[in-house]
Amino acid sequence: MKLRKMMMTTVAAAMLTFSAAGASFASGLGTINAGALLQQHPQYAKTMATWQSDVKSAQQDFQKELKKTSDKNAQQALVQKYNTKLNQQRIALFSPLEKDILAKTQAVQKEKGLDYVVLSGSVVIGQSQDITKDVAAKLK
């Protein structure tokens, strides 16, 4: 009798622990599709047009400088110079959009009481809540 009572208590405690942990985890994880959010940002088209113009201009400048040298090391240095320059320009252009998306994501996270938000596809096992549409609505 004592053993049966102890087993029932243990089983009940385990059920409560696992159900509470499962509910907490399932409601505490949100996902976003960062690429889709970036493309839905109101400033995306303008930023992308500027970026494409910068890339085209850099390619023209690169080709002009490349014709001036036949030295492989100088050419490699030139490639690195333009890659670095374009990377810095891309970061400068898109960082404000990414920061805005991050701020809106944090607002939705707080509104929905989520513990974590990860990129879509990052969740391997478990349930999550896709909040991409909620964040996109705040971008407008």
C-alpha positions in Angstrom: 0.0 0.0 0.0 2.8 2.4 0.9 4.7 1.5 -2.3 1.6 2.1 -4.4 1.0 5.5 -2.8 4.6 6.5 -3.4 4.5 5.4 -7.0 1.3 7.3 -7.7 2.8 10.4 -6.1 5.9 10.1 -8.2 3.9 9.6 -11.4 1.7 12.6 -10.7 4.7 14.8 -10.0 6.4 13.7 -13.2 3.2 14.4 -15.3 2.9 17.9 -13.8 6.6 18.6 -14.4 6.6 17.4 -18.0 3.3 19.1 -19.0 4.4 22.4 -17.5 7.8 22.3 -19.2 6.2 21.4 -22.5 3.7 24.2 -22.4 6.3 26.7 -21.4 8.6 25.7 -24.3 5.9 25.5 -26.9 4.6 29.0 -26.2 8.0 30.6 -25.6 9.6 30.2 -29.1 8.8 32.3 -32.1 10.3 32.2 -35.6 10.8 34.8 -38.3 11.6 34.6 -42.0 14.3 37.4 -42.0 14.6 37.4 -45.8 10.9 37.9 -46.3 10.8 40.7 -43.7 13.7 42.5 -45.4 12.0 42.4 -48.7 8.7 43.6 -47.2 10.4 46.6 -45.5 9.1 49.9 -46.8 12.7 51.1 -47.6 13.8 47.9 -49.3 13.2 48.9 -52.9 15.0 52.2 -52.5 17.9 50.6 -50.6 18.2 47.8 -53.1 18.3 50.3 -56.0 21.1 52.2 -54.3 23.0 49.0 -53.7 22.7 47.9 -57.3 23.9 51.3 -58.5 26.9 51.1 -56.1 27.8 47.6 -57.3 27.6 48.7 -60.9 29.8 51.7 -60.2 32.3 49.6 -58.3 32.5 47.1 -61.1 33.2 49.8 -63.6 35.9 51.3 -61.4 37.4 47.9 -60.8 37.6 47.1 -64.5 39.4 50.4 -65.1 41.9 49.8 -62.4 42.3 46.1 -63.4 43.4 47.1 -66.9 46.3 49.2 -65.5 48.1 46.2 -64.0 49.0 42.7 -65.1 50.7 41.7 -61.8 48.7 38.9 -60.1 49.4 40.1 -56.6 48.2 43.6 -57.5 45.1 42.2 -59.1 44.4 40.1 -56.0 44.8 43.2 -53.8 42.5 45.1 -56.1 39.8 42.4 -55.8 40.2 42.4 -52.0 40.0 46.2 -51.9 36.7 46.3 -53.9 35.2 43.4 -52.0 35.9 45.2 -48.7 34.5 48.5 -50.1 31.3 46.8 -51.3 30.8 44.9 -48.1 31.1 48.1 -46.1 28.6 49.9 -48.4 26.2 47.0 -48.1 26.4 47.0 -44.3 25.9 50.8 -44.2 22.9 50.6 -46.5 21.1 47.6 -45.0 21.9 48.0 -41.3 19.1 50.6 -40.7 16.6 48.2 -42.2 17.9 45.3 -40.2 17.8 47.3 -37.0 14.2 48.3 -37.7 13.2 44.7 -38.3 15.0 43.7 -35.0 13.1 46.4 -33.1 9.8 45.3 -34.5 10.6 41.7 -33.8 11.4 42.5 -30.2 8.1 44.4 -29.9 6.1 41.4 -31.2 8.2 39.1 -29.0 7.2 41.2 -26.0 3.5 41.4 -27.0 3.2 37.6 -27.4 5.3 36.8 -24.3 7.8 34.8 -26.2 11.1 33.8 -24.6 13.1 33.4 -27.8 12.8 34.3 -31.5 14.9 32.4 -34.0 15.2 32.4 -37.8 12.8 30.1 -39.6 14.4 26.8 -40.2 16.5 26.9 -37.1 14.0 24.9 -35.1 14.9 21.3 -35.3 12.6 19.7 -32.8 9.6 21.2 -31.0 6.9 23.6 -31.6 7.2 27.3 -32.4 5.0 30.2 -33.4 5.8 31.9 -36.8 5.6 35.7 -36.1 6.8 36.9 -39.5 3.3 38.3 -40.4 3.1 40.1 -37.1 6.5 41.7 -37.6 5.7 42.6 -41.2 2.5 44.4 -40.1 4.5 46.6 -37.8 6.9 47.5 -40.6 4.1 49.2 -42.6 
